[in-house]
Amino acid sequence: MSLRLLDPAGRGLELTVRGYEFPGAASTAEAYDPDANWLVVDAVLRTGAATHRVSEPCLTATEARALADWLRAVADGRGWASLTFTEPTLAFRLSRQAGGSAALEVRLRATHSPGVPTTVGLVVPSPDLRAAADAWEDHLVDYPER
């Protein structure tokens, strides 16, 4: 299962890894290939008024795992303020934590097409954040760092 962060109104983010950008690339002990770990991600952001879709290599395998760690930290009340990545396609910001839930802002921007980033605010219960982190980690099992 992929990552799903949705509020009761259906606003939120869905992420699915489609594969490595360069399936044949690999790093070895002798030669590190920085392109070996780029993942092609399908992202869907639902704002309530519109649905925005992006499919592009926007996370490395390491960054994808960092997202699961961040979600789990936020769920446990020890999350840091924001999470950004090498490519500016996705970004997350923790606005507030209280009462067993977190207010998040999720930004989606296609790097290869012009336009203003689309942001949605969500309030997600901590158990849902943990479940999303677990599902994302399960999904990433097929995409180890290479």
WOPE-V794952 format. One record per residue. N is the residue number from 1. RES is the residue in one small letter. SS is DSSP state (H for helix, E for strand, - for the rest). PSI is psi in whole degrees, -180 to 180 (* if undefined). BURIAL is # if it has 24 or more other ideal C-beta (glycine too) atoms within 12 Angstrom, else .. Layout:
# WOPE-V794952
N|RES|SS|PSI|BURIAL / N|RES|SS|PSI|BURIAL
This chain:
# WOPE-V794952
1|m|-|147|. / 2|s|-|-177|# / 3|l|E|132|# / 4|r|E|118|# / 5|l|E|103|# / 6|l|E|144|# / 7|d|-|173|# / 8|p|-|-25|. / 9|a|-|-1|. / 10|g|-|3|. / 11|r|-|147|# / 12|g|E|-162|# / 13|l|E|140|# / 14|e|E|132|# / 15|l|E|138|# / 16|t|E|129|# / 17|v|E|129|# / 18|r|E|-20|. / 19|g|E|-178|. / 20|y|E|146|# / 21|e|-|-39|# / 22|f|-|88|. / 23|p|-|-31|. / 24|g|-|-6|. / 25|a|-|150|. / 26|a|-|148|. / 27|s|-|148|. / 28|t|-|173|. / 29|a|-|-30|. / 30|e|-|-29|. / 31|a|-|113|. / 32|y|-|130|. / 33|d|-|107|. / 34|p|H|-20|. / 35|d|H|-10|. / 36|a|H|-23|# / 37|n|H|6|# / 38|w|E|130|# / 39|l|E|136|# / 40|v|E|122|# / 41|v|E|132|# / 42|d|E|123|# / 43|a|E|134|# / 44|v|E|122|# / 45|l|E|121|# / 46|r|E|118|# / 47|t|-|-6|# / 48|g|-|-48|. / 49|a|-|-25|. / 50|a|-|164|. / 51|t|E|129|. / 52|h|E|135|# / 53|r|E|140|. / 54|v|E|139|# / 55|s|E|107|# / 56|e|E|164|# / 57|p|E|100|# / 58|c|E|-3|# / 59|l|E|145|# / 60|t|E|166|# / 61|a|H|-37|# / 62|t|H|-45|. / 63|e|H|-37|# / 64|a|H|-40|# / 65|r|H|-34|# / 66|a|H|-33|# / 67|l|H|-44|# / 68|a|H|-43|# / 69|d|H|-42|# / 70|w|H|-45|# / 71|l|H|-43|# / 72|r|H|-41|# / 73|a|H|-42|# / 74|v|H|-44|# / 75|a|H|-33|# / 76|d|-|4|. / 77|g|-|17|. / 78|r|-|24|. / 79|g|-|150|# / 80|w|-|166|. / 81|a|-|-41|. / 82|s|E|164|. / 83|l|E|118|# / 84|t|E|168|. / 85|f|-|173|# / 86|t|-|-52|. / 87|e|-|140|# / 88|p|-|17|. / 89|t|-|-44|# / 90|l|E|147|# / 91|a|E|149|# / 92|f|E|142|# / 93|r|E|133|# / 94|l|E|116|# / 95|s|E|-39|. / 96|r|E|146|. / 97|q|E|127|# / 98|a|E|147|. / 99|g|-|33|. / 100|g|-|19|. / 101|s|E|167|# / 102|a|E|138|# / 103|a|E|122|# / 104|l|E|152|# / 105|e|E|128|# / 106|v|E|128|# / 107|r|E|138|# / 108|l|E|130|# / 109|r|-|128|# / 110|a|-|126|# / 111|t|-|-21|. / 112|h|-|10|. / 113|s|-|144|. / 114|p|-|159|. / 115|g|-|166|. / 116|v|-|140|. / 117|p|-|147|# / 118|t|E|131|# / 119|t|E|143|. / 120|v|E|140|# / 121|g|E|137|# / 122|l|E|147|# / 123|v|E|117|# / 124|v|E|127|# / 125|p|E|147|# / 126|s|H|-42|# / 127|p|H|-34|. / 128|d|H|-36|# / 129|l|H|-43|# / 130|r|H|-44|# / 131|a|H|-40|. / 132|a|H|-43|# / 133|a|H|-44|# / 134|d|H|-45|. / 135|a|H|-40|# / 136|w|H|-45|# / 137|e|H|-41|# / 138|d|H|-41|. / 139|h|H|-36|# / 140|l|H|-7|# / 141|v|-|-35|. / 142|d|-|-2|. / 143|y|-|66|# / 144|p|-|163|. / 145|e|-|138|. / 146|r|-|*|#
